[in-house]
Amino acid sequence: MSSQTARRPAAPTPVVPRRGALALTAVLATQLMLQLDAQVVTVALPQVQQELGFTAAGLSWVPNAYALAFGGFMLLGGRLGDIMGRARAFETGTALFALASLAAGLAQDPTTMIIARVVQGIGAAVAAPSILALITAMARDEAARRHGLAMFTAASAVGSSVGLILGGALTAFASWRWGLLINVPIGILVVLVVHRLVRETARARGSIDVAGAATATAGSLSLVYGFIHAAEAGWSSAWTIVSFALAVLLLASFVLVERRVRRPLLDLTLLRHRGRAAALVIMGLIVGVHFAMLFLLVQYFQRVLGMGALVAGLAFLPLTFSVLGLTQFVPALIRRLESGRLLVLGSLLVAVSFVWFAALDTTSTYFGGVFVALLLHSIGVSLVFTPATVMIMEDVAAEHTGSMSGFLQMVQQIGGSLGIAVIVAVYVGGSRPGQFVPGLAPAFFVAAAIAALAVLAALTTLTGRRRTAVVTPAAA
């Protein structure tokens, strides 16, 4: 490769060709690690509470501290990747995540655990946007790019269910601490591989938009906290209302700042593309109901079906294997059917799965009541996550891939928090003291309605494509 070619920004090839698969595997391993960490301690919360002395209210901050920092700092992490170089940002974030995992795994008191979880979330927010940007940059052609994006979405989709399985296994046979400590050797290995095999990407000019970073980070933190607090204390809580009001004010200020600065944290013109905007909405909605499904089903398995922590985690294996298997074929389906049609079909299947879940009661069995619905759900999310990611990242200039990736994953984090908050609120409203099942039907029906909104959003992408198909030849 000549020096002239190496400087050309339109064709970055940051990976040694023969070792590209190893580099891609390392990057995807980090994505899987970041996603499963949100759930890996969930099944072990009773043991964490007993060993570290958490109060009942304080225990919720073990998962929430991570989610809050991860979602709140995502946009800033994406911009840091554009400026620092994505490989460096990835390595820095992954190393920080691994060190914080060590601190959390060795924690002897609640304060140390919560601080470590916050630092884990910050490390994840720095590393995560660069993952998608590096996958895009490493691809040799469009087919390789779609394959990489499919693997990225598979890692994201199965991360939560793998986290439940891994957390249950480690809690049952070793200690909950290993659910966190296992990140340390994986993180070190990933950093070494990426540092060895991945060349640095081109860096964007300019410095960080301080005003945009401050308003975006504070607004995102306030928004995620509002959803978390709503799930704990209700939508009418004073802190919930204040958090949402502050989030609206800060995010509106962020939009005003981004319109005026020369080099914004997020180029808002990227959101004017109808397909991209619709895909972001669909991603947020489907991720939200997906997380809510995991939240409710893991409790149904244990409280109603009598499963232990490990068996409850293993009950999600059909979801894990289905998503991993189906994702291999989605890039070919995108070429044949286009992303918009897959988004419609996938969102529809997710909606149908929730209608099926709504029939669960105390007499239901795993194979008679859950298994088929779980398969439908897994097919649906497989047909949503990859096409939506492709549509969101399509035609994004190289200098904006980090920022756009950060925004995409911020939408996923906020969508997950919103989905759990809304569905849990509906569940609580329909529940009865001492009984788990009564609130399930209304909760799952609302989840189906949310998935139906994703179907409507997906239909707008088809309309846009048809108009393009009609207008373009006439103009020519």
C-alpha positions in Angstrom: 0.0 0.0 0.0 1.5 3.4 -1.0 1.7 6.3 1.4 -0.8 8.2 -0.8 -3.3 5.4 -0.4 -2.7 5.1 3.3 -3.6 8.8 3.8 -6.9 8.6 1.8 -9.7 9.0 4.4 -12.3 7.3 2.3 -10.6 3.9 2.4 -9.2 3.1 5.9 -8.1 -0.5 6.3 -6.9 -0.6 9.9 -6.5 -4.4 10.2 -3.7 -6.7 9.1 -5.7 -8.7 6.4 -4.8 -12.3 7.5 -5.6 -11.5 11.1 -8.8 -9.6 10.5 -11.0 -12.4 11.9 -9.0 -12.4 15.2 -9.3 -8.7 15.5 -13.0 -8.7 14.8 -13.5 -11.5 17.4 -11.6 -9.4 20.0 -13.7 -6.4 19.3 -17.0 -8.4 19.4 -15.9 -10.1 22.6 -15.8 -6.7 24.3 -19.3 -5.9 23.0 -20.6 -9.2 24.4 -18.7 -8.5 27.7 -20.2 -5.0 28.1 -23.7 -6.2 27.4 -23.7 -9.3 29.6 -22.3 -7.3 32.5 -25.6 -5.5 32.9 -27.2 -8.8 33.8 -24.4 -11.0 35.1 -25.0 -9.9 38.7 -28.8 -9.8 38.5 -29.4 -13.4 39.4 -26.9 -13.0 42.3 -28.3 -9.9 43.9 -29.6 -11.8 47.0 -26.0 -13.1 47.6 -24.5 -9.7 47.0 -26.9 -8.1 49.5 -26.1 -10.7 52.1 -22.3 -10.6 51.7 -21.8 -6.8 51.4 -24.6 -5.6 53.6 -26.7 -3.7 51.1 -30.1 -2.3 52.2 -33.1 -3.4 50.1 -33.3 0.1 48.5 -29.5 0.4 48.0 -29.3 -3.0 46.3 -31.0 -1.7 43.1 -28.0 0.5 42.5 -25.7 -2.5 41.7 -27.3 -2.8 38.2 -28.5 0.8 38.0 -25.2 2.5 38.6 -23.7 0.7 35.6 -26.7 1.5 33.4 -26.8 5.1 34.5 -23.1 5.8 33.7 -23.2 3.7 30.5 -26.1 5.5 29.0 -25.2 8.9 30.4 -21.7 9.2 29.0 -22.3 7.4 25.7 -22.4 10.5 23.4 -19.2 11.9 25.0 -17.6 8.5 24.6 -18.4 8.5 20.9 -16.9 11.9 20.3 -13.8 11.0 22.2 -13.3 8.1 19.8 -13.6 10.5 16.8 -10.9 12.8 18.3 -8.6 10.3 20.1 -8.7 7.7 17.4 -11.1 4.8 17.7 -8.5 2.1 18.5 -7.1 4.2 21.3 -10.5 5.1 22.7 -11.5 1.4 22.5 -8.3 0.3 24.4 -8.7 3.0 27.0 -12.4 2.2 27.7 -11.8 -1.5 27.8 -8.9 -1.2 30.2 -10.9 1.1 32.5 -13.8 -1.4 32.4 -11.5 -4.3 33.3 -9.9 -2.4 36.2 -13.3 -1.4 37.6 -14.5 -5.0 37.2 -11.5 -6.0 39.4 -12.5 -3.4 42.0 -16.1 -4.5 42.0 -15.3 -8.2 42.2 -13.1 -7.6 45.3 -15.5 -5.1 46.9 -16.1 -5.5 50.6 -18.7 -2.8 51.2 -21.6 -1.2 49.3 -19.8 2.1 48.6 -16.8 0.4 46.9 -19.2 -1.7 44.8 -21.3 1.3 43.6 -18.3 3.4 42.7 -16.7 0.5 40.8 -20.0 0.0 38.9 -20.1 3.6 37.9 -16.5 3.5 36.6 -17.4 0.3 34.8 -20.2 2.2 33.1 -17.9 5.1 32.1 -15.3 2.6 30.7 -18.1 0.9 28.7 -19.3 4.3 27.4 -15.8 5.1 26.1 -15.2 1.7 24.5 -18.7 0.9 23.1 -19.0 3.6 20.4 -15.6 2.7 19.0 -16.6 -0.9 18.7 -19.1 -0.3 15.9 -16.9 2.3 14.3 -13.9 -0.1 14.2 -16.1 -2.9 12.8 -17.2 -0.5 10.0 -13.6 0.6 9.4 -12.2 -3.0 9.3 -14.6 -4.2 6.6 -13.0 -4.7 3.2 -16.3 -4.4 1.3 -20.0 -4.0 1.8 -20.6 -7.8 2.4 -17.9 -7.9 5.1 -19.4 -4.7 6.7 -22.9 -6.2 6.9 -21.4 -9.4 8.3 -19.6 -7.5 11.0 -22.7 -5.5 11.9 -24.7 -8.7 12.1 -22.1 -10.2 14.5 -22.3 -6.9 16.5 -26.0 -7.1 16.9 -25.9 -10.8 17.7 -23.4 -10.0 20.5 -25.6 -7.2 21.7 -28.8 -9.2 21.6 -27.6 -12.4 23.3 -25.4 -10.5 25.9 -28.2 -10.1 28.4 -29.4 -13.7 28.2 -25.8 -15.0 28.3 -25.3 -12.8 31.4 -28.2 -14.4 33.1 -26.8 -17.9 32.3 -23.3 -17.1 33.3 -24.3 -15.3 36.4 -26.5 -18.2 37.5 -23.7 -20.8 36.8 -21.0 -18.8 38.6 -23.3 -18.1 41.6 -24.3 -21.8 41.8 -20.9 -23.3 41.5 -18.4 -20.7 42.6 -19.2 -17.1 43.7 -21.0 -14.1 42.3 -17.7 -12.3 42.4 -16.4 -14.3 39.4 -19.2 -12.8 37.3 -17.2 -9.5 37.6 -13.6 -10.9 37.9 -13.9 -12.8 34.7 -13.9 -9.5 32.8 -10.3 -8.8 33.9 -8.4 -11.5 31.9 -10.8 -11.1 28.9 -10.3 -7.3 28.9 -6.5 -7.6 29.1 -6.4 -10.1 26.3 -8.7 -8.0 24.1 -6.6 -4.8 24.6 -3.4 -6.7 23.7 -4.9 -8.2 20.6 -6.4 -4.9 19.4 -3.2 -3.0 20.1 -1.3 -5.6 18.1 -3.5 -6.0 15.1 -5.6 -2.8 14.7 -4.0 0.3 13.3 -5.3 3.6 14.5 -8.1 5.3 12.5 -8.0 8.8 11.2 -8.8 11.4 13.9 -11.3 14.1 13.6 -10.0 17.7 13.7 -10.9 20.1 16.6 -11.5 19.7 20.3 -14.5 18.4 22.3 -17.6 20.6 22.2 -17.5 21.4 25.9 -21.0 22.9 26.1 -22.5 20.1 24.0 -20.7 17.5 26.1 -21.9 19.0 29.3 -25.6 19.3 28.3 -25.7 15.9 26.5 -24.0 14.0 29.4 -26.1 15.7 32.1 -29.3 15.4 30.1 -28.7 11.7 29.4 -27.8 11.0 33.0 -31.0 12.8 34.2 -33.2 11.0 31.6 -31.8 7.5 32.5 -32.1 8.3 36.2 -35.7 9.4 35.7 -36.6 6.0 34.2 -34.7 4.1 36.9 -36.4 6.1 39.7 -39.8 5.8 38.1 -39.4 2.0 38.2 -38.6 2.1 41.9 -40.7 5.0 43.2 -43.4 5.5 40.6 -44.1 8.1 37.9 -45.6 10.6 40.3 -42.5 10.8 42.5 -41.1 14.3 42.9 -37.6 13.1 42.0 -39.0 11.3 38.9 -40.7 14.5 37.7 -37.7 16.7 38.5 -35.4 14.3 36.6 -37.5 14.3 33.5 -38.0 18.1 33.6 -34.3 18.6 34.0 -33.6 16.1 31.2 -35.9 18.0 28.8 -34.3 21.3 29.6 -30.7 20.0 29.2 -31.4 18.0 26.0 -33.2 21.0 24.5 -30.1 23.1 25.4 -27.9 20.4 23.8 -29.9 20.7 20.5 -29.5 24.5 20.5 -25.8 24.3 21.2 -25.2 21.7 18.5 -26.9 24.0 15.9 -24.5 26.8 16.6 -21.1 25.3 17.2 -18.7 24.7 14.4 -17.8 21.1 15.3 -20.8 19.6 17.2 -20.7 16.6 19.5 -23.4 15.1 17.2 -24.1 16.4 13.7 -27.9 16.8 13.9 -28.2 16.7 10.1 -27.6 12.9 10.4 -31.0 12.6 12.1 -32.9 14.3 9.2 -32.7 11.0 7.1 -36.1 9.4 7.5 -34.9 5.9 7.4 -32.2 6.5 10.0 -34.6 8.3 12.3 -37.2 5.6 12.0 -34.6 2.9 12.6 -33.4 4.6 15.8 -37.0 4.8 17.0 -37.6 1.1 16.2 -34.3 0.1 17.9 -35.3 2.0 21.1 -38.8 0.5 21.2 -37.8 -3.1 20.5 -34.7 -3.0 22.9 -37.0 -1.6 25.6 -39.6 -4.4 25.4 -36.8 -7.0 25.0 -35.2 -6.0 28.2 -38.6 -5.9 29.9 -39.3 -9.4 28.7 -36.0 -10.7 30.2 -36.8 -8.8 33.5 -40.3 -10.4 33.9 -39.5 -13.9 32.5 -36.5 -14.5 34.8 -38.8 -13.9 37.8 -41.6 -16.0 36.3 -39.2 -18.9 35.9 -38.1 -18.7 39.5 -41.2 -17.7 41.3 -43.9 -19.6 39.4 -42.1 -22.5 37.6 -39.8 -23.0 40.6 -36.5 -22.9 38.7 -33.2 -22.1 40.5 -30.9 -19.3 39.4 -28.9 -21.5 37.0 -31.9 -23.3 35.4 -33.6 -19.9 35.0 -30.6 -18.7 33.1 -30.4 -21.8 31.0 -34.1 -21.4 30.1 -33.0 -18.5 27.8 -30.8 -20.8 25.7 -33.4 -21.0 22.9 -33.2 -17.2 22.6 -29.4 -17.2 22.7 -28.9 -20.0 20.1 -31.7 -18.7 17.8 -30.3 -15.2 17.6 -26.8 -16.4 17.1 -27.9 -18.8 14.3 -30.4 -16.5 12.5 -28.1 -13.5 12.5 -25.8 -15.5 10.2 -28.5 -15.3 7.5 -29.7 -11.7 8.0 -27.1 -10.0 5.8 -28.2 -12.1 2.8 -31.9 -11.4 3.6 -31.1 -7.6 3.7 -29.7 -7.9 0.1 -32.8 -9.8 -1.1 -35.6 -8.1 0.8 -34.2 -4.8 2.0 -33.9 -3.6 5.6 -37.3 -2.0 5.8 -39.3 -5.1 5.0 -37.3 -7.1 7.6 -38.0 -4.4 10.2 -41.7 -4.7 9.6 -41.7 -8.5 9.8 -39.4 -8.6 12.8 -41.3 -6.0 14.8 -44.6 -7.8 14.0 -43.2 -11.2 15.3 -42.0 -9.4 18.5 -45.6 -8.1 19.0 -47.1 -11.5 18.4 -44.6 -13.1 20.9 -45.9 -10.7 23.6 -49.5 -11.6 22.9 -48.5 -15.2 23.4 -46.6 -14.4 26.7 -49.7 -12.6 28.0 -51.4 -16.0 28.3 -49.0 -17.3 30.9 -50.5 -18.2 34.3 -49.8 -20.5 37.2 -50.7 -23.6 35.3 -48.4 -22.9 32.3 -45.3 -25.0 31.6 -42.1 -24.0 30.1 -42.5 -25.9 26.8 -46.3 -25.4 26.7 -46.4 -21.7 27.5 -43.0 -20.1 27.1 -40.9 -22.0 24.5 -42.7 -21.1 21.3 -43.2 -17.5 22.3 -39.5 -17.2 23.1 -38.6 -18.6 19.6 -41.0 -16.1 17.9 -39.4 -13.3 20.0 -35.8 -14.4 19.1 -36.7 -14.5 15.3 -38.3 -11.1 15.6 -35.3 -9.4 17.3 -32.9 -11.1 14.9 -34.8 -9.5 12.0 -34.8 -6.1 13.7 -31.4 -5.4 15.3 -29.1 -6.1 12.3 -31.3 -4.3 9.6 -31.8 -1.3 12.0 -28.1 -1.1 12.7 -27.3 -1.2 9.0 -29.9 1.5 8.2 -28.6 3.7 11.0 -24.9 3.5 10.1 -25.5 3.5 6.3 -23.9 6.5 4.5 -22.5 8.0 7.7 -19.2 9.7 6.9 -16.1 8.2 8.5 -15.5 11.2 10.8 -19.0 10.8 12.3 -19.1 7.0 12.8 -18.0 7.2 16.4 -20.6 9.9 17.3 -23.4 8.1 15.5 -22.4 4.8 17.1 -22.5 6.5 20.5 -25.9 7.9 19.8 -27.2 4.5 18.6 -26.1 2.8 21.8 -27.4 5.6 23.9 -30.8 5.1 22.3 -30.5 1.4 23.2 -29.6 2.1 26.8 -32.4 4.7 27.3 -34.8 2.4 25.4 -33.9 -0.4 27.8 -34.4 1.8 30.9 -37.7 3.2 29.5 -39.0 -0.3 28.5 -38.4 -1.7 32.0 -39.8 1.3 33.7 -43.0 1.4 31.7 -43.7 -2.3 31.6 -42.9 -2.7 35.3 -45.2 0.2 36.2 -48.0 -1.6 34.2 -47.2 -4.8 35.9 -47.4 -3.3 39.4 -50.7 -1.6 38.5 -52.2 -5.0 37.6 -50.6 -7.1 40.4 -52.1 -8.5 43.6 -50.4 -8.8 46.9 -48.5 -12.1 47.3 -49.2 -13.1 43.7 -46.8 -12.8 40.8 -48.9 -13.8 37.8 -51.9 -11.3 37.8 -49.8 -8.3 36.5 -48.2 -10.3 33.6 -51.1 -10.1 31.1 -51.5 -6.3 31.1 -47.7 -5.8 31.1 -47.2 -8.1 28.1 -50.2 -6.6 26.2 -48.6 -3.1 26.6 -45.3 -4.5 25.4 -47.1 -5.9 22.4 -48.6 -2.4 21.8 -45.2 -0.9 21.9 -43.9 -3.4 19.4 -46.8 -2.5 17.2 -45.6 1.1 17.3 -42.3 -0.2 16.0 -44.2 -1.9 13.1 -45.8 1.5 12.2 -42.4 3.2 12.3 -41.0 0.4 10.1 -43.8 0.9 7.5 -42.6 4.6 7.1 -39.3 3.3 5.9 -41.0 1.3 3.1 -43.0 4.4 2.1 -39.9 6.4 1.9 -38.2 3.8 -0.3 -41.1 3.5 -2.7 -41.2 7.3 -3.1 -37.5 7.3 -3.9 -38.0 4.5 -6.4 -40.7 6.4 -8.2 -39.3 9.9 -8.1 -35.7 9.1 -9.1 -36.4 7.8 -12.6 -38.7 10.7 -13.3 -36.1 13.2 -12.3 -33.5 11.4 -14.5 
